[in-house]
Amino acid sequence: MAGALCRLTIAGDVGGRLHDRGVSLPTRAAGLDALDDFVPRAGSAYARERNADQGEARTNVSGLSPYVRHRLVTEHEVVAAVLERHSLPAAEKFVQEVFWRTYWKGWLEQNPEVWRRYRREVDEYATGSLPTGFDDAVAGRTGIDAMDAWVRELVETGYLHNHTRMWFASIWVFTLGLPWQLGADLFYRHLLDGDAASNTLSWRWVAGLQTAGKTYLATASNIARYTDGRFSPSGLATTARALSEEPLPPRESIPTDDVIGTLGERVGLLLHEEDLESRSLLAEQPGLAGRLVATAVAADPMSRSPFPVSDAVAGFEAAAVDDAAERTLDAGRRPAQVLADTMPSTVLRWAESEGLDTVVVPYAPVGPVHERLAALRPALAAEGVELVTVRRRWDAAAWPYASRGFFPFRERIPALVRELTGD
Ligand SMILES: Cc1cc2nc3c(=O)[nH]c(=O)nc-3n(C[C@H](O)[C@H](O)[C@H](O)COP(=O)(O)OP(=O)(O)OC[C@H]3O[C@@H](n4cnc5c(N)ncnc54)[C@H](O)[C@@H]3O)c2cc1C
């Protein structure tokens, strides 16, 4: 195969239609195929080769992130499949990377003010003025060949290699002197895997805000080495002074209950773009699946940003929602309805038409879906419908350990793997 990433190289037009350039669609089946394909390379080969960005036909990384980010394929499935083929020591690096995602989510869950500030600051740029150099940077006209090529790759494919994301963010902040929030927003609007926690906190990490005082400086020699000489930009910043910010409020604790709310008589399930795999979600809640009188799916990619979100992201999420709808049956074996959006009026109309008194949703971690659900809850309650959230075991077990840096969290990974996968 030409690499899972080729499967994901898609572009959508304004209507969100997907053009398949010889690549698979954003479905769970395609995600499971990509996982199957990658598993043999998840051991020592991944540990050795993962930092190189070979260009678009990459085979050294999995390309699974758009699937995992939408939970078309779950972290549990990825780790379990890899550990069926490799021992944990052999696949340690890969498993740790999957847990980076979990770590970032758990950390942001305990520090939601970071997300609120980021949202406010991006909003301020959207309604105010944009800094000099921003338009050239997003149009690929910085004159730094690597940056200009990467911005085109980001826009055209909805993906960048991890190392390239680090170089990009570093050059954006320290060479171009642009605000990190606008760089994070650019990524978030274009990455098919765009994720509130992984994206925002990785940008903060590069800028020296996440690990206070510790920055990431991109150098021409490192870029040349890991791009096999494809790029060797000149004129890059030679120092990276950490940005600073107002101190954060004390960390918030994570709720201990996995099910928040009480199920009534007529229960519907509403999936959203944070979690599009109902079977494993419901398997953790015995009794719930048999009670679902209706199911629905909705996503709102535009809520990622006040700036325009890419057609590729919109197209990916629209197709992923359709795929989830086909797989998510109610007790009468009807597939899920696709709702146009998650506006309270739309969800209420669906709840009323199905006579629901309870709408169950997968727990949405800090981010746009969380914000939407926060607005939905009181609107449903006013009409006598309770919004109940169900959190996965994976998140419940791991998030509490994401209270400090990644290194103490990493120590917990073997025990978490044993607890969550039985390995
Ligand atoms: C500035 C910056 C922004 C980023 N924004 C995002 C984002 O919006 N969404 C996102 O999913 N990842 C983000 N990452 C992390 C990482 O770059 C991508 O997850 C990875 O490149 C996805 O490619 P892959 O699936 O081939 O990864 P692989 O190397 O094959 O890793 C397997 C899986 O582990 C997870 N993963 C790997 N590395 C990381 C990491 N450093 N942090 C968190 N999870 C990781 C992903 O789910 C990935 O699919 C960002 C990193 C940086 C430096």
The ligand as a MOL file (V3000), in Angstrom:
LIG
                    3D

  0  0  0     0  0            999 V3000
M  V30 BEGIN CTAB
M  V30 COUNTS 53 58 0 0 0
M  V30 BEGIN ATOM
M  V30 1 C 1.8420 21.9130 16.6720 0
M  V30 2 C 1.1980 20.5400 16.7010 0
M  V30 3 C -0.1750 20.4200 16.4950 0
M  V30 4 C -0.7930 19.1710 16.5610 0
M  V30 5 N -2.1530 19.0760 16.3570 0
M  V30 6 C -2.7780 17.8720 16.4540 0
M  V30 7 C -4.1840 17.7610 16.2840 0
M  V30 8 O -4.8860 18.7510 16.0830 0
M  V30 9 N -4.7400 16.5210 16.3650 0
M  V30 10 C -3.9820 15.4030 16.5960 0
M  V30 11 O -4.5410 14.2970 16.6470 0
M  V30 12 N -2.6610 15.4880 16.8010 0
M  V30 13 C -2.0300 16.6850 16.7260 0
M  V30 14 N -0.6670 16.7580 16.8920 0
M  V30 15 C 0.0700 15.5260 17.2650 0
M  V30 16 C 0.6610 14.7180 16.0990 0
M  V30 17 O 1.3700 15.5540 15.2410 0
M  V30 18 C -0.3910 13.9400 15.2940 0
M  V30 19 O -1.2420 13.2220 16.1540 0
M  V30 20 C 0.3000 12.9300 14.3640 0
M  V30 21 O 1.1750 13.6040 13.4990 0
M  V30 22 C -0.7470 12.1830 13.5780 0
M  V30 23 O -0.1450 11.3810 12.6020 0
M  V30 24 P -0.1960 9.7870 12.6920 0
M  V30 25 O -1.5960 9.3370 12.8880 0
M  V30 26 O 0.5320 9.2600 11.5020 0
M  V30 27 O 0.6280 9.5480 14.0120 0
M  V30 28 P 1.3870 8.2500 14.5620 0
M  V30 29 O 2.8120 8.6360 14.7530 0
M  V30 30 O 1.1300 7.0680 13.7160 0
M  V30 31 O 0.7450 8.0810 16.0140 0
M  V30 32 C -0.3960 7.2380 16.2700 0
M  V30 33 C -1.4870 8.0520 16.9490 0
M  V30 34 O -1.0430 8.5750 18.1970 0
M  V30 35 C -1.5630 9.8950 18.4120 0
M  V30 36 N -0.4310 10.8250 18.4490 0
M  V30 37 C 0.7950 10.6730 17.8930 0
M  V30 38 N 1.6070 11.6890 18.2340 0
M  V30 39 C 0.8890 12.4990 19.0290 0
M  V30 40 C 1.1750 13.7250 19.7080 0
M  V30 41 N 2.3870 14.2900 19.6620 0
M  V30 42 N 0.1860 14.2990 20.4230 0
M  V30 43 C -1.0320 13.7310 20.4990 0
M  V30 44 N -1.3650 12.5690 19.8930 0
M  V30 45 C -0.4110 11.9630 19.1690 0
M  V30 46 C -2.4770 10.1860 17.2210 0
M  V30 47 O -3.8010 9.8570 17.5700 0
M  V30 48 C -1.9440 9.2620 16.1450 0
M  V30 49 O -2.8920 8.9000 15.1910 0
M  V30 50 C -0.0130 18.0040 16.8360 0
M  V30 51 C 1.3540 18.1370 17.0310 0
M  V30 52 C 1.9600 19.3880 16.9660 0
M  V30 53 C 3.4520 19.4840 17.1790 0
M  V30 END ATOM
M  V30 BEGIN BOND
M  V30 1 1 1 2
M  V30 2 1 2 3
M  V30 3 2 2 52
M  V30 4 2 3 4
M  V30 5 1 4 5
M  V30 6 1 4 50
M  V30 7 2 5 6
M  V30 8 1 6 7
M  V30 9 1 6 13
M  V30 10 2 7 8
M  V30 11 1 7 9
M  V30 12 1 9 10
M  V30 13 2 10 11
M  V30 14 1 10 12
M  V30 15 2 12 13
M  V30 16 1 13 14
M  V30 17 1 14 15
M  V30 18 1 14 50
M  V30 19 1 15 16
M  V30 20 1 16 17
M  V30 21 1 16 18
M  V30 22 1 18 19
M  V30 23 1 18 20
M  V30 24 1 20 21
M  V30 25 1 20 22
M  V30 26 1 22 23
M  V30 27 1 23 24
M  V30 28 2 24 25
M  V30 29 1 24 26
M  V30 30 1 24 27
M  V30 31 1 27 28
M  V30 32 2 28 29
M  V30 33 1 28 30
M  V30 34 1 28 31
M  V30 35 1 31 32
M  V30 36 1 32 33
M  V30 37 1 33 34
M  V30 38 1 33 48
M  V30 39 1 34 35
M  V30 40 1 35 36
M  V30 41 1 35 46
M  V30 42 1 36 37
M  V30 43 1 36 45
M  V30 44 2 37 38
M  V30 45 1 38 39
M  V30 46 1 39 40
M  V30 47 2 39 45
M  V30 48 1 40 41
M  V30 49 2 40 42
M  V30 50 1 42 43
M  V30 51 2 43 44
M  V30 52 1 44 45
M  V30 53 1 46 47
M  V30 54 1 46 48
M  V30 55 1 48 49
M  V30 56 2 50 51
M  V30 57 1 51 52
M  V30 58 1 52 53
M  V30 END BOND
M  V30 END CTAB
M  END
